[in-house]
Amino acid sequence: MAFVVGKQVGNAVTRNTVKRRLRALMSTRLGLLPDGSDVVLRALPPSARRSSPELAHDLDLVLDRLNQSRTSS
């Protein structure tokens, strides 16, 4: 699992906060990924203004899409 949080998201404090929040949210969702998965999450600038429940919802949507595309292949 890797996180990409560019300078467009905010200053260093903001970027690190976004990374910490994403890391905490993702730690409870690792079981949803297939074993051996490599995942890179790129945070977009609006992520700095999202609440934790909103980020969790967004992350769940992405993981659902990922699992749907994996099962339909």
N, C-alpha and C positions, 0 to 999 in steps of 0.2 A: 504494500500500500504506500503510495506516494502522494504528496499534496503539492500542487503548484499554486503559489499565491504571489502574483506579480505586483510590481509597484503601483499598478493602476488601482489596486484594491485599497491602498492607503500607505501610511508611513510604517516603519518597522514594527512599532507597537501594535498597530491595527492588524498588520499581516500576521504577526505571531499569535495574536488573539484569535483570528480566524482559523489558523492552523490548529491551535489547541482545541478549539470548539469542534472542528471537523474530526480531529483525532479521537476526541472523547465520544462523539456520536458514532463514529465508525467502529470503535472498539466493541460496541454492543451489537453490531450488525455483521461482524466478520463471519459468523456462522451461515449467513445467507449466500456467501460466495462459494463457488466450487473449490475444492482443494487444489492448491497450486496456482491459483489465480494471481495475475499481476494486474493491479488497478492503479490508475493515476487519476486523481481528481483535480480539476483545475477550477479554482475559485474565481468567479467573475466579480467585478467591482461592487455590484449590489449586495454581495454576501456580507460585506462589512456592516451593513445596516439591518440585516435580517436578525430576528430573535432566534434563540436556540430552537424553540418549537417549529419555527418556519424553516430553519436550516434542516432540521430533522425530517420534516415533510418533504422538502426538496430532495434530500438524500434518499429517502424511501422511494420517491418517484423514479429516480435514476436507477436504483437497484432493481426495482420492479421491471423497468424497461430492459435492463441488462439481462435479467433472468428470462423475460419473454423472448428476447431475440435469441438467447442461447437454446431455449427449448424448441423454437420454431425452426432452427437450422438443422 
